[in-house]
Amino acid sequence: MTEAIDLAMTYHPYHIVGDTRESRWLITCDHATNHVPQMVNGGSLGLAPEDMERHIAYDLGAAGVARALAERLGAPAILSNFSRLVIDPNRGEDDPTLVMKLYDGTIIPANRHADAAEVARRLEACHRPYHSALHDLAARRDDTIIVSVHSFTRQLRGRPPRPWHVGVLHGHDTRLTDPLADILRQQGDLCIGVNEPYGGHLEGDAIARHALAEGRLNALLEIRNDLIATEAEQRAWADRLAPALEAALDAARADADL
């Protein structure tokens, strides 16, 4: 079932939760939903329903973790309201994978012949409004910390299983992610990946744009999606991550004036 409601005259490309919360933490979820707005091929990418429920369309469970984590930290959260297959908000505007035509062995029919004009239309309707809202949320304080919540599939087609329970991703700024990875390792029951299952950040992606370019503390978390399939599991991960993030911030403060 599509995880959003799209009314032709009231479509919003993002949702903000807790916009009056005053914490310096800001939680983002770039791939929160598998929703396809009506303005994109009549609300369908031409994929079978089972493909729209796969990791290729959105980050399963990530939205629930993001909402619960924001609540736990007293922080605002912003969540996308369009499938990553419509246009990927975690890619720069000039990234060749901005509108995917093939993903994990699946051809995306409505994207096969998407020309520059169609990409520009999706940028204006979805990608740019999301980033504008994220920019404004991040700018509400001088000391904002951005935590981006994602999930990953345990096994890509034709690839070996991935062993990690959670990945802690970073670019050139490791002030928060180094202590966070150490704290999570100390819990003893998790397999922690650092820049796994993906390496760091891409030039122009959401963290690069809103955190690294602005000198903001940041972390990108990739949780294996079979571990956050239910609301209870999502809340349990938020309960685990919130104190770990706070402890990581304390450790970062010990090394610098943050």
C-alpha positions as YAML, in Angstrom:
chain: A
units: angstrom
residues:
- id: 1
  name: MET
  ca: [0.00, 0.00, 0.00]
- id: 2
  name: THR
  ca: [1.32, 3.45, -0.89]
- id: 3
  name: GLU
  ca: [2.52, 5.25, 2.24]
- id: 4
  name: ALA
  ca: [1.12, 8.71, 1.45]
- id: 5
  name: ILE
  ca: [-1.96, 10.58, 0.35]
- id: 6
  name: ASP
  ca: [-1.74, 12.69, -2.79]
- id: 7
  name: LEU
  ca: [-4.52, 15.18, -3.45]
- id: 8
  name: ALA
  ca: [-3.98, 16.96, -6.74]
- id: 9
  name: MET
  ca: [-4.40, 20.46, -5.31]
- id: 10
  name: THR
  ca: [-2.71, 19.86, -1.93]
- id: 11
  name: TYR
  ca: [0.31, 17.69, -2.68]
- id: 12
  name: HIS
  ca: [3.31, 18.50, -0.51]
- id: 13
  name: PRO
  ca: [6.68, 16.93, -1.33]
- id: 14
  name: TYR
  ca: [7.69, 16.66, 2.33]
- id: 15
  name: HIS
  ca: [6.31, 16.33, 5.85]
- id: 16
  name: ILE
  ca: [7.73, 18.12, 8.88]
- id: 17
  name: VAL
  ca: [7.19, 16.63, 12.33]
- id: 18
  name: GLY
  ca: [7.72, 18.65, 15.50]
- id: 19
  name: ASP
  ca: [8.58, 21.93, 13.80]
- id: 20
  name: THR
  ca: [8.30, 23.81, 17.13]
- id: 21
  name: ARG
  ca: [10.74, 21.53, 18.94]
- id: 22
  name: GLU
  ca: [13.85, 23.44, 19.96]
- id: 23
  name: SER
  ca: [16.57, 20.77, 20.12]
- id: 24
  name: ARG
  ca: [19.73, 21.33, 18.13]
- id: 25
  name: TRP
  ca: [19.21, 17.89, 16.59]
- id: 26
  name: LEU
  ca: [17.51, 17.73, 13.20]
- id: 27
  name: ILE
  ca: [16.39, 14.33, 11.89]
- id: 28
  name: THR
  ca: [15.98, 13.78, 8.16]
- id: 29
  name: CYS
  ca: [14.56, 10.89, 6.18]
- id: 30
  name: ASP
  ca: [15.29, 11.31, 2.48]
- id: 31
  name: HIS
  ca: [13.67, 8.06, 1.37]
- id: 32
  name: ALA
  ca: [10.66, 7.96, 3.69]
- id: 33
  name: THR
  ca: [7.96, 6.77, 1.29]
- id: 34
  name: ASN
  ca: [7.18, 4.85, -1.89]
- id: 35
  name: HIS
  ca: [4.62, 7.45, -2.95]
- id: 36
  name: VAL
  ca: [4.38, 8.53, -6.61]
- id: 37
  name: PRO
  ca: [2.61, 11.89, -7.04]
- id: 38
  name: GLN
  ca: [-0.18, 12.10, -9.58]
- id: 39
  name: MET
  ca: [1.81, 14.53, -11.68]
- id: 40
  name: VAL
  ca: [4.33, 11.76, -12.41]
- id: 41
  name: ASN
  ca: [2.82, 9.44, -15.01]
- id: 42
  name: GLY
  ca: [-0.59, 9.55, -13.34]
- id: 43
  name: GLY
  ca: [0.80, 8.34, -10.01]
- id: 44
  name: SER
  ca: [2.53, 5.21, -11.32]
- id: 45
  name: LEU
  ca: [6.06, 4.38, -12.39]
- id: 46
  name: GLY
  ca: [4.81, 1.32, -14.26]
- id: 47
  name: LEU
  ca: [6.19, -1.09, -11.69]
- id: 48
  name: ALA
  ca: [4.38, -4.05, -10.16]
- id: 49
  name: PRO
  ca: [3.04, -3.41, -6.64]
- id: 50
  name: GLU
  ca: [5.54, -5.86, -5.19]
- id: 51
  name: ASP
  ca: [8.41, -3.87, -6.69]
- id: 52
  name: MET
  ca: [7.06, -0.66, -5.16]
- id: 53
  name: GLU
  ca: [7.24, -2.40, -1.77]
- id: 54
  name: ARG
  ca: [10.94, -3.22, -2.23]
- id: 55
  name: HIS
  ca: [13.94, -1.25, -1.06]
- id: 56
  name: ILE
  ca: [14.34, 0.16, -4.56]
- id: 57
  name: ALA
  ca: [11.31, 2.42, -4.04]
- id: 58
  name: TYR
  ca: [12.00, 3.65, -0.49]
- id: 59
  name: ASP
  ca: [13.85, 2.89, 2.74]
- id: 60
  name: LEU
  ca: [11.57, 0.45, 4.51]
- id: 61
  name: GLY
  ca: [11.12, 1.26, 8.21]
- id: 62
  name: ALA
  ca: [13.25, 4.40, 8.09]
- id: 63
  name: ALA
  ca: [10.35, 6.85, 8.44]
- id: 64
  name: GLY
  ca: [9.16, 5.17, 11.64]
- id: 65
  name: VAL
  ca: [12.64, 5.27, 13.12]
- id: 66
  name: ALA
  ca: [13.07, 8.93, 12.10]
- id: 67
  name: ARG
  ca: [9.80, 9.98, 13.72]
- id: 68
  name: ALA
  ca: [10.50, 8.05, 16.91]
- id: 69
  name: LEU
  ca: [14.09, 9.28, 17.10]
- id: 70
  name: ALA
  ca: [12.99, 12.89, 16.64]
- id: 71
  name: GLU
  ca: [10.44, 12.46, 19.43]
- id: 72
  name: ARG
  ca: [13.05, 10.87, 21.70]
- id: 73
  name: LEU
  ca: [15.50, 13.75, 21.10]
- id: 74
  name: GLY
  ca: [12.87, 16.49, 21.21]
- id: 75
  name: ALA
  ca: [13.86, 17.38, 17.66]
- id: 76
  name: PRO
  ca: [12.12, 18.30, 14.43]
- id: 77
  name: ALA
  ca: [12.17, 15.86, 11.53]
- id: 78
  name: ILE
  ca: [11.66, 16.26, 7.81]
- id: 79
  name: LEU
  ca: [10.53, 13.32, 5.68]
- id: 80
  name: SER
  ca: [10.25, 13.16, 1.91]
- id: 81
  name: ASN
  ca: [6.83, 12.51, 0.36]
- id: 82
  name: PHE
  ca: [7.93, 10.99, -2.95]
- id: 83
  name: SER
  ca: [9.62, 7.75, -3.91]
- id: 84
  name: ARG
  ca: [13.36, 7.78, -4.52]
- id: 85
  name: LEU
  ca: [12.46, 6.40, -7.97]
- id: 86
  name: VAL
  ca: [10.53, 9.57, -8.81]
- id: 87
  name: ILE
  ca: [13.65, 11.61, -8.11]
- id: 88
  name: ASP
  ca: [16.25, 10.97, -5.44]
- id: 89
  name: PRO
  ca: [16.54, 13.76, -2.84]
- id: 90
  name: ASN
  ca: [19.80, 12.24, -1.62]
- id: 91
  name: ARG
  ca: [21.49, 13.02, -4.93]
- id: 92
  name: GLY
  ca: [22.83, 16.26, -6.32]
- id: 93
  name: GLU
  ca: [20.96, 17.81, -9.21]
- id: 94
  name: ASP
  ca: [23.72, 16.86, -11.64]
- id: 95
  name: ASP
  ca: [24.08, 13.28, -10.40]
- id: 96
  name: PRO
  ca: [23.48, 10.71, -13.19]
- id: 97
  name: THR
  ca: [21.51, 8.55, -10.74]
- id: 98
  name: LEU
  ca: [19.10, 11.37, -9.84]
- id: 99
  name: VAL
  ca: [16.31, 9.62, -11.79]
- id: 100
  name: MET
  ca: [17.05, 5.92, -11.86]
- id: 101
  name: LYS
  ca: [16.22, 3.92, -14.96]
- id: 102
  name: LEU
  ca: [17.48, 0.57, -13.61]
- id: 103
  name: TYR
  ca: [17.82, -0.36, -9.93]
- id: 104
  name: ASP
  ca: [18.86, -3.70, -8.45]
- id: 105
  name: GLY
  ca: [17.91, -5.54, -11.63]
- id: 106
  name: THR
  ca: [14.56, -3.80, -12.11]
- id: 107
  name: ILE
  ca: [13.83, -1.45, -15.04]
- id: 108
  name: ILE
  ca: [11.75, 1.59, -14.06]
- id: 109
  name: PRO
  ca: [9.33, 1.96, -17.02]
- id: 110
  name: ALA
  ca: [8.23, 5.56, -16.39]
- id: 111
  name: ASN
  ca: [11.87, 6.66, -16.14]
- id: 112
  name: ARG
  ca: [13.25, 4.92, -19.23]
- id: 113
  name: HIS
  ca: [12.51, 7.85, -21.51]
- id: 114
  name: ALA
  ca: [12.47, 10.69, -18.97]
- id: 115
  name: ASP
  ca: [14.10, 13.60, -20.80]
- id: 116
  name: ALA
  ca: [15.67, 16.78, -19.43]
- id: 117
  name: ALA
  ca: [12.30, 18.54, -19.35]
- id: 118
  name: GLU
  ca: [10.75, 15.74, -17.28]
- id: 119
  name: VAL
  ca: [13.67, 15.70, -14.85]
- id: 120
  name: ALA
  ca: [13.39, 19.50, -14.51]
- id: 121
  name: ARG
  ca: [9.67, 19.14, -13.77]
- id: 122
  name: ARG
  ca: [10.33, 16.63, -10.99]
- id: 123
  name: LEU
  ca: [13.12, 18.82, -9.61]
- id: 124
  name: GLU
  ca: [10.73, 21.76, -9.28]
- id: 125
  name: ALA
  ca: [7.83, 19.73, -7.89]
- id: 126
  name: CYS
  ca: [9.68, 17.47, -5.44]
- id: 127
  name: HIS
  ca: [13.44, 17.72, -5.05]
- id: 128
  name: ARG
  ca: [13.91, 21.49, -4.68]
- id: 129
  name: PRO
  ca: [11.01, 22.10, -2.27]
- id: 130
  name: TYR
  ca: [12.30, 19.31, -0.03]
- id: 131
  name: HIS
  ca: [15.79, 20.80, 0.06]
- id: 132
  name: SER
  ca: [14.47, 24.32, 0.59]
- id: 133
  name: ALA
  ca: [12.51, 23.15, 3.63]
- id: 134
  name: LEU
  ca: [15.49, 21.18, 4.94]
- id: 135
  name: HIS
  ca: [17.68, 24.28, 4.51]
- id: 136
  name: ASP
  ca: [15.26, 26.40, 6.53]
- id: 137
  name: LEU
  ca: [14.99, 23.84, 9.33]
- id: 138
  name: ALA
  ca: [18.76, 23.50, 9.56]
- id: 139
  name: ALA
  ca: [19.18, 27.29, 9.67]
- id: 140
  name: ARG
  ca: [16.87, 27.74, 12.64]
- id: 141
  name: ARG
  ca: [19.87, 27.40, 14.98]
- id: 142
  name: ASP
  ca: [23.58, 28.09, 14.66]
- id: 143
  name: ASP
  ca: [24.49, 24.74, 16.23]
- id: 144
  name: THR
  ca: [22.23, 22.35, 14.29]
- id: 145
  name: ILE
  ca: [23.26, 18.69, 14.12]
- id: 146
  name: ILE
  ca: [21.84, 16.69, 11.22]
- id: 147
  name: VAL
  ca: [21.15, 12.97, 11.55]
- id: 148
  name: SER
  ca: [19.91, 11.32, 8.37]
- id: 149
  name: VAL
  ca: [18.03, 8.03, 8.81]
- id: 150
  name: HIS
  ca: [18.13, 5.41, 6.05]
- id: 151
  name: SER
  ca: [17.70, 1.66, 5.75]
- id: 152
  name: PHE
  ca: [19.28, -0.95, 3.52]
- id: 153
  name: THR
  ca: [18.30, -4.37, 2.26]
- id: 154
  name: ARG
  ca: [20.06, -7.40, 3.67]
- id: 155
  name: GLN
  ca: [20.92, -8.75, 0.23]
- id: 156
  name: LEU
  ca: [20.98, -7.26, -3.24]
- id: 157
  name: ARG
  ca: [20.14, -9.58, -6.13]
- id: 158
  name: GLY
  ca: [23.12, -11.71, -7.06]
- id: 159
  name: ARG
  ca: [25.21, -10.36, -4.16]
- id: 160
  name: PRO
  ca: [26.27, -11.92, -0.84]
- id: 161
  name: PRO
  ca: [24.31, -11.13, 2.33]
- id: 162
  name: ARG
  ca: [25.36, -8.01, 4.19]
- id: 163
  name: PRO
  ca: [26.42, -8.71, 7.77]
- id: 164
  name: TRP
  ca: [25.93, -5.28, 9.33]
- id: 165
  name: HIS
  ca: [23.02, -4.38, 11.58]
- id: 166
  name: VAL
  ca: [23.67, -0.66, 11.23]
- id: 167
  name: GLY
  ca: [26.08, 1.47, 9.24]
- id: 168
  name: VAL
  ca: [27.48, 4.78, 10.43]
- id: 169
  name: LEU
  ca: [28.38, 6.84, 7.37]
- id: 170
  name: HIS
  ca: [30.50, 9.95, 7.15]
- id: 171
  name: GLY
  ca: [32.33, 12.21, 4.75]
- id: 172
  name: HIS
  ca: [35.34, 14.25, 5.77]
- id: 173
  name: ASP
  ca: [33.79, 15.26, 9.11]
- id: 174
  name: THR
  ca: [34.00, 12.42, 11.65]
- id: 175
  name: ARG
  ca: [33.58, 14.45, 14.86]
- id: 176
  name: LEU
  ca: [30.25, 12.82, 15.65]
- id: 177
  name: THR
  ca: [30.46, 9.56, 13.72]
- id: 178
  name: ASP
  ca: [33.74, 8.30, 15.23]
- id: 179
  name: PRO
  ca: [32.48, 8.34, 18.83]
- id: 180
  name: LEU
  ca: [29.03, 7.14, 17.72]
- id: 181
  name: ALA
  ca: [30.46, 4.04, 16.04]
- id: 182
  name: ASP
  ca: [32.57, 3.32, 19.13]
- id: 183
  name: ILE
  ca: [29.57, 3.68, 21.46]
- id: 184
  name: LEU
  ca: [27.43, 1.37, 19.34]
- id: 185
  name: ARG
  ca: [30.24, -1.22, 19.21]
- id: 186
  name: GLN
  ca: [30.45, -1.18, 23.00]
- id: 187
  name: GLN
  ca: [26.84, -2.36, 23.20]
- id: 188
  name: GLY
  ca: [28.23, -5.73, 22.13]
- id: 189
  name: ASP
  ca: [25.25, -7.14, 20.23]
- id: 190
  name: LEU
  ca: [25.58, -5.24, 16.97]
- id: 191
  name: CYS
  ca: [27.68, -5.62, 13.84]
- id: 192
  name: ILE
  ca: [28.63, -2.02, 13.05]
- id: 193
  name: GLY
  ca: [29.72, -0.89, 9.62]
- id: 194
  name: VAL
  ca: [31.63, 2.34, 9.16]
- id: 195
  name: ASN
  ca: [30.90, 3.68, 5.68]
- id: 196
  name: GLU
  ca: [29.11, 0.39, 5.07]
- id: 197
  name: PRO
  ca: [27.14, -0.80, 3.18]
- id: 198
  name: TYR
  ca: [27.97, 2.36, 1.25]
- id: 199
  name: GLY
  ca: [31.02, 4.57, 1.35]
- id: 200
  name: GLY
  ca: [30.67, 7.99, 2.93]
- id: 201
  name: HIS
  ca: [28.72, 10.66, 1.11]
- id: 202
  name: LEU
  ca: [28.35, 11.58, -2.53]
- id: 203
  name: GLU
  ca: [29.22, 15.03, -3.77]
- id: 204
  name: GLY
  ca: [26.05, 17.11, -3.67]
- id: 205
  name: ASP
  ca: [24.00, 14.66, -1.60]
- id: 206
  name: ALA
  ca: [21.81, 15.85, 1.29]
- id: 207
  name: ILE
  ca: [24.46, 15.62, 4.02]
- id: 208
  name: ALA
  ca: [27.14, 17.18, 1.81]
- id: 209
  name: ARG
  ca: [24.81, 20.03, 0.96]
- id: 210
  name: HIS
  ca: [23.24, 20.80, 4.34]
- id: 211
  name: ALA
  ca: [25.86, 19.62, 6.82]
- id: 212
  name: LEU
  ca: [29.37, 19.31, 5.37]
- id: 213
  name: ALA
  ca: [29.18, 22.52, 3.35]
- id: 214
  name: GLU
  ca: [27.99, 24.39, 6.44]
- id: 215
  name: GLY
  ca: [30.38, 22.83, 8.96]
- id: 216
  name: ARG
  ca: [27.52, 21.18, 10.89]
- id: 217
  name: LEU
  ca: [27.98, 18.02, 12.93]
- id: 218
  name: ASN
  ca: [26.29, 15.14, 11.19]
- id: 219
  name: ALA
  ca: [25.78, 11.41, 10.85]
- id: 220
  name: LEU
  ca: [24.06, 9.22, 8.29]
- id: 221
  name: LEU
  ca: [22.63, 6.02, 9.73]
- id: 222
  name: GLU
  ca: [21.85, 2.96, 7.60]
- id: 223
  name: ILE
  ca: [19.79, 0.36, 9.51]
- id: 224
  name: ARG
  ca: [19.18, -3.06, 7.98]
- id: 225
  name: ASN
  ca: [15.53, -3.01, 7.01]
- id: 226
  name: ASP
  ca: [14.58, -6.46, 8.28]
- id: 227
  name: LEU
  ca: [15.39, -5.19, 11.78]
- id: 228
  name: ILE
  ca: [12.89, -2.30, 11.63]
- id: 229
  name: ALA
  ca: [9.89, -3.91, 9.95]
- id: 230
  name: THR
  ca: [7.43, -3.18, 12.78]
- id: 231
  name: GLU
  ca: [6.57, -0.07, 14.77]
- id: 232
  name: ALA
  ca: [7.86, -1.75, 17.93]
- id: 233
  name: GLU
  ca: [11.22, -2.45, 16.26]
- id: 234
  name: GLN
  ca: [11.41, 1.09, 14.94]
- id: 235
  name: ARG
  ca: [10.80, 2.55, 18.38]
- id: 236
  name: ALA
  ca: [13.29, 0.14, 19.94]
- id: 237
  name: TRP
  ca: [15.98, 1.33, 17.52]
- id: 238
  name: ALA
  ca: [15.14, 4.96, 18.30]
- id: 239
  name: ASP
  ca: [15.44, 4.16, 22.00]
- id: 240
  name: ARG
  ca: [18.84, 2.64, 21.33]
- id: 241
  name: LEU
  ca: [20.13, 5.36, 19.02]
- id: 242
  name: ALA
  ca: [19.01, 8.46, 20.94]
- id: 243
  name: PRO
  ca: [21.24, 7.95, 24.00]
- id: 244
  name: ALA
  ca: [24.09, 6.80, 21.76]
- id: 245
  name: LEU
  ca: [23.85, 10.04, 19.78]
- id: 246
  name: GLU
  ca: [23.74, 12.12, 22.96]
- id: 247
  name: ALA
  ca: [26.78, 10.27, 24.33]
- id: 248
  name: ALA
  ca: [28.61, 10.76, 21.02]
- id: 249
  name: LEU
  ca: [27.91, 14.48, 21.20]
- id: 250
  name: ASP
  ca: [29.30, 14.57, 24.75]
- id: 251
  name: ALA
  ca: [32.45, 12.82, 23.50]
- id: 252
  name: ALA
  ca: [32.76, 15.26, 20.60]
- id: 253
  name: ARG
  ca: [32.36, 18.18, 22.99]
- id: 254
  name: ALA
  ca: [35.27, 16.87, 25.06]
- id: 255
  name: ASP
  ca: [37.52, 17.32, 22.03]
- id: 256
  name: ALA
  ca: [36.24, 20.67, 20.79]
- id: 257
  name: ASP
  ca: [34.00, 23.62, 21.58]
- id: 258
  name: LEU
  ca: [30.70, 22.34, 20.26]
...
